[in-house]
Amino acid sequence: METALIATLAFLASMLTFFSGFGLGTLMLPVFCIIYPVEIAVLLTAIVHLLNNCFKFLLTYKNIQWNYAVKFSLFAIPSAVLGSYIFKEWLEEEVLFNYHISTFNFEITLLKILIGCIMLLFVFVEINKKINSQQIHPKYLLIGAAISGFFGGLSGHQGALRSMFLIKSIPSKEKFIATGITIACLVDLTRIPIYSWYLKSTELHTNILQLSIVTIAAFFGAFLGNKFLKKIEISFLHKMVTSFLVFIAILLILGII
């Protein structure tokens, strides 16, 4: 029963990405944070993100601008490794503060603060049309690759930054999308093994079946959303999702989840 409920939530959240204005990773991470410890939530989001982008890669690979994909990835991948390493270091930090509300015990850790703050930052970036529409000069492309790769490895938030630095270099919409998908796949393929190596937790291994079901449900949500729903932004829904993301980020920072 619990697995079915969790899988349904993941499925619906994944479908929401196609008409809420937010990316898959941005929306899936807080959903998984409600269900699992934050470190496992980051890993699961990365897996769903990779599966979704692999599907998109098969649809768009003919339009990939390989020179930019390779150039960008050469700087993004090492930065993703660095971001993943910092994720691991913060994962091993001790609890900063422990407090009680009634019979409930809550723990504030550096990792929760880090992920919560990054979620707030990228929600702001994605809802701010002025920032979102920025097109940075191609001469800064490699700097952008390093920055987006770093955040990709740290928490998985990479799409908005990658787009800002890449879009002016690739004016063709089809080639821009296909190239971005390729880079995202490469970053995910870099960080997932590193996360998995760090996260040799009992919970991850004993619940592998449940985690697999949830991951597959989220993937099919993205698949059906891409197939049947128009990718439009519904203003009211967008505001609701934004409020949800901010709410979860604050709960993380406060150690409540």
C-alpha positions in Angstrom: 0.0 0.0 0.0 2.8 2.4 1.0 4.7 1.6 -2.2 1.6 2.1 -4.4 1.0 5.5 -2.8 4.7 6.6 -3.2 4.7 5.4 -6.8 1.5 7.3 -7.6 3.0 10.5 -6.1 6.2 10.1 -8.1 4.1 9.4 -11.3 1.9 12.5 -10.8 4.9 14.8 -9.9 6.7 13.6 -13.0 3.8 14.4 -15.3 3.4 17.8 -13.7 6.8 18.9 -15.1 5.2 19.1 -18.6 2.8 21.9 -17.7 4.0 23.5 -14.5 7.0 25.4 -16.0 9.6 23.5 -13.9 12.1 20.9 -14.9 11.9 17.2 -14.0 14.8 17.3 -11.5 13.5 20.5 -9.8 10.1 19.0 -9.1 11.1 15.4 -8.4 13.7 16.2 -5.8 11.3 17.7 -3.2 8.8 14.9 -3.8 11.5 12.3 -3.0 12.7 14.3 -0.1 9.3 13.8 1.6 9.5 10.1 1.2 13.3 9.3 1.7 16.3 10.8 3.4 17.7 13.7 1.4 20.8 11.9 0.2 18.7 9.0 -1.3 16.3 11.5 -2.7 19.1 13.2 -4.7 20.2 9.8 -6.0 16.7 8.7 -7.0 16.1 12.1 -8.8 19.3 11.6 -10.7 18.2 8.1 -11.9 14.8 9.4 -13.0 16.4 12.4 -14.7 18.8 10.1 -16.6 16.1 7.7 -17.7 14.0 10.5 -18.9 16.8 12.1 -20.8 17.9 8.8 -22.3 14.4 8.5 -23.8 14.7 12.1 -25.1 18.2 11.4 -26.5 16.8 8.6 -28.7 14.3 11.0 -30.1 16.6 13.9 -30.7 20.2 12.5 -31.3 20.1 13.4 -35.0 20.1 17.1 -34.0 23.0 17.0 -31.6 25.7 19.7 -32.1 28.5 17.4 -31.2 31.3 20.0 -31.1 29.4 21.9 -28.4 28.3 18.8 -26.6 31.9 17.6 -26.3 33.4 21.0 -25.5 30.8 21.7 -22.8 31.0 18.2 -21.3 34.8 18.3 -21.0 34.4 21.1 -18.4 31.1 20.0 -17.0 32.0 16.5 -16.1 35.1 17.2 -13.9 33.0 19.9 -12.2 30.3 17.4 -11.6 32.8 15.1 -10.0 33.8 17.9 -7.7 30.2 18.7 -6.8 29.5 15.1 -6.1 32.6 14.9 -3.8 31.4 18.0 -1.9 28.0 16.3 -1.6 29.7 13.3 -0.1 31.7 15.5 2.4 28.6 17.2 3.6 26.8 13.9 3.8 29.3 12.8 6.4 29.0 15.9 8.5 27.5 15.4 12.0 24.2 16.9 13.0 24.5 20.6 13.6 21.4 21.1 15.8 18.8 18.8 17.3 15.5 19.9 18.7 12.1 18.6 19.7 8.5 19.6 19.0 6.2 17.6 21.2 7.2 14.0 20.7 8.9 14.6 17.4 12.7 14.9 17.0 14.2 17.0 14.3 17.8 17.2 13.1 19.5 20.1 11.1 22.4 19.0 9.0 24.7 20.8 6.6 23.5 18.6 3.7 19.8 19.5 4.4 20.7 23.2 4.6 22.7 22.9 1.4 20.0 21.1 -0.7 17.3 23.4 0.7 19.1 26.6 -0.2 20.0 25.3 -3.7 16.3 24.4 -4.2 15.3 27.9 -3.2 17.9 29.5 -5.5 16.9 27.5 -8.5 13.2 28.0 -7.9 13.9 31.7 -8.0 16.0 31.3 -11.2 13.3 29.3 -12.9 10.4 31.6 -12.0 12.2 34.8 -12.7 11.6 35.5 -16.4 14.3 38.2 -16.6 17.0 35.8 -15.3 15.5 32.8 -17.3 15.8 34.7 -20.6 19.4 35.7 -20.1 21.7 34.7 -23.0 25.3 34.9 -22.0 28.1 35.5 -24.5 29.7 32.3 -26.0 33.1 33.4 -24.8 31.9 32.4 -21.3 30.7 29.0 -22.5 33.4 26.9 -20.7 32.9 28.9 -17.4 29.2 28.1 -17.7 30.0 24.5 -18.4 32.0 24.3 -15.2 29.4 26.1 -13.1 26.4 24.0 -14.4 28.4 20.8 -14.0 29.3 21.6 -10.5 25.7 22.2 -9.4 24.7 19.2 -11.4 27.0 17.0 -9.3 26.1 18.8 -6.1 22.3 18.5 -6.2 21.3 17.8 -9.8 20.2 21.4 -10.6 21.9 22.1 -13.9 19.3 22.8 -16.6 18.7 26.5 -16.1 22.4 27.4 -15.9 23.3 25.2 -18.8 20.6 26.9 -21.0 21.8 30.4 -20.1 25.3 29.7 -21.2 24.5 27.4 -24.2 21.6 29.0 -25.9 23.5 31.9 -27.6 26.0 29.4 -29.1 23.3 27.2 -30.6 20.5 29.4 -32.1 18.7 26.4 -33.6 16.0 25.2 -31.2 16.2 21.6 -32.2 20.0 21.5 -31.9 20.0 23.4 -28.7 17.5 21.0 -27.0 19.3 17.8 -28.4 22.7 19.1 -27.3 21.4 20.0 -23.8 19.9 16.6 -23.4 23.2 14.9 -24.3 25.2 17.0 -21.8 22.6 16.3 -19.1 22.9 12.5 -19.7 26.7 12.7 -19.5 26.6 14.6 -16.2 24.0 12.2 -14.8 26.2 9.2 -15.9 29.0 10.8 -14.0 27.3 11.6 -10.7 25.0 8.5 -10.3 27.9 6.0 -9.8 29.6 8.4 -7.4 26.4 8.9 -5.4 25.8 5.1 -5.4 29.4 4.5 -4.1 28.9 6.9 -1.2 25.4 5.7 -0.4 26.0 2.2 0.8 23.3 2.6 3.3 21.1 -0.2 4.7 17.9 1.7 3.7 19.0 1.9 0.1 19.7 -1.8 -0.2 16.9 -3.2 1.8 14.3 -1.1 -0.1 15.7 -1.6 -3.5 12.5 -3.1 -4.9 10.4 -0.2 -3.6 13.0 2.3 -5.0 12.9 0.6 -8.4 9.1 0.7 -8.5 9.0 4.4 -7.6 11.7 5.2 -10.2 9.9 3.4 -12.9 6.6 5.1 -12.0 8.3 8.5 -12.2 9.8 7.6 -15.5 6.5 6.6 -17.0 4.9 9.8 -15.7 7.5 11.7 -17.6 7.0 9.5 -20.7 3.2 10.0 -20.7 3.5 13.7 -19.9 5.7 14.1 -22.9 3.5 12.1 -25.1 0.0 13.4 -24.3 0.3 16.7 -22.6 1.0 20.1 -24.1 4.0 21.7 -22.6 2.3 24.9 -21.5 2.5 26.9 -18.3 -0.7 27.2 -16.3 -0.4 30.2 -14.1 -2.4 29.0 -11.1 -0.7 25.6 -11.2 2.7 27.2 -11.6 2.1 29.3 -8.4 1.0 26.2 -6.5 4.0 24.2 -7.5 6.3 27.1 -6.7 4.8 27.4 -3.2 5.2 23.6 -2.7 8.9 23.7 -3.7 9.6 26.7 -1.4 7.7 25.0 1.4 9.7 21.7 1.1 13.0 23.6 0.9 12.2 25.4 4.1 11.2 22.2 5.9 14.6 20.7 4.7 16.6 23.7 6.1 14.7 23.4 9.4 15.4 19.7 9.6 11.7 18.8 9.7 12.1 16.4 6.7 
